[in-house]
Amino acid sequence: MKKLGLFLLAVTFSLLTGCAAMFHGTTQQISIRSNVPDTDLYVNEAYVGKGSGVIALNKNGTYVITAKKEGCTTSQYPISKSFDGITLLGVFIDLGLVSILVVDGAATGAWKQFDQTSFVLDPVCSKK
């Protein structure tokens, strides 16, 4: 009876977790820096740091990095994402009906990954 309970628990867990979410997680860490001293860095208007910073972002969001410095023109850069191939392993769990479409897709966005995880963004400052 105990083995049956463990088996049912394992099956339930696998149906509630997609492969991309299991192997690569639902968040991804990115680092941002600027070559211009005292630049304030933001992701979607959330402050990341002055000069450099690291932030964990949910994969199901849309993000824009912004570099601001007084006296300079603000620079922005959208963070792009692409399909995470590990998601396709969900076909072996439940033909992908729950693990890919519901969990990795709609619920967590884990079926995508950021195309790059390190950014350098500088505000445009005029030379005097």
N, C-alpha and C positions, 0 to 999 in steps of 0.2 A: 504494500500500500504506500509506503514511504517513497519508493522509486517512482510510482505513478504520479505522486504529488510533485516530485522534482521534475519529472518529464513535462507535466502540464504547466508548471511554472516556467520552464525553459521555452516551451512553445509559445506561451503568452508573451514572454519577454521578446522573443524574436519577431512576433507579429506586431508588437508595439514599437519596434526600433528598426529603422531602415539601415541598410548597409553603410551608406555614406555617413549617416549619423553615428553609427557604431565605430567605424574605422577612422573617420576624419573629424568627427564632432560637428556641432551646430554653430560654433563660433570659430573665428580665425583671428590670430594676432597679427597686426600690422605695425610697422615702425615708420615714423615720419621724421624728416629732419630738413633744416634749411641751411643754406650756405651764408645767408645774411644774418648777422648777429641781432639778437633781441626780436626775432620774428615770433609772433604768436601763431600757433598752429591749432586748427580746429577740424573736427569731423562733424559735419551737419550742425554747425554752431556750438558743438560741445567742445570745450577747451581741452586740448591734449597736452600742450606744454609750450615752453619758450625755447626755441631753437631746435628742440627734438622731443620726441615722445613716443610712447608705445600704447596701443589700445587694442582691446579685444572687441571684435564686431560680430554681430549675429549675421549669419549667411543669408537670412531672408530679407535683409534690409537693403536700401539703396543709399549710397554714401557719396559725399563730395568733400574733398580735403580743401581747406582754405588756409592760405598764408597771409597774415596781415601785419603791417608795420606802419606806424605813424609816419606820414610824409611819403609813403610809397603807394603804388597801385596794388590792390589786393589781387592775388592769383588764386584760381580755383582749378581743381582737377577731379573729375569723377572717377570713382573706383569701379573698374569693370570686373565682370565675373564670367565664367564659362562652366560648362557641364562637367561634373565630376564623374568620371567613368566607373568608379567603384560602386556607384549607385546601381549599376546593372546587375550586380550580384543578388539583388533582391528578387530577381526572376527565379532563383533557385529556392527562395524561402516560400513565397506564396504567389508565384508567377508575377510578382511585382504589383499586384493590385493594392495591397495595403502598404507594404514596405517602401515602394517607390512613389506611388501616386499620393498617398496620404501622408506618410511620415516624412520621407526625404523631400517630398515636393511641397505640399500645401502647409503642413504643420511646422516644419523646421527650416526649409530652404536648403537643406544639406546637400541637395543634388547639384548645387553650384559651389564653386570655390573662387576665391579672388585670384585674378590673373597674376598679380604680383603682391608681395607682402612688404616691400620696402620702397619708400617714396622719398624723393628729394624735391621740394617745392619752395621756390623763392618768390617773394613779392618783387614787383618791378620798381626799382628805385632809380631815379635819374642821377646821373653823375654831375657833380658841380665843379 
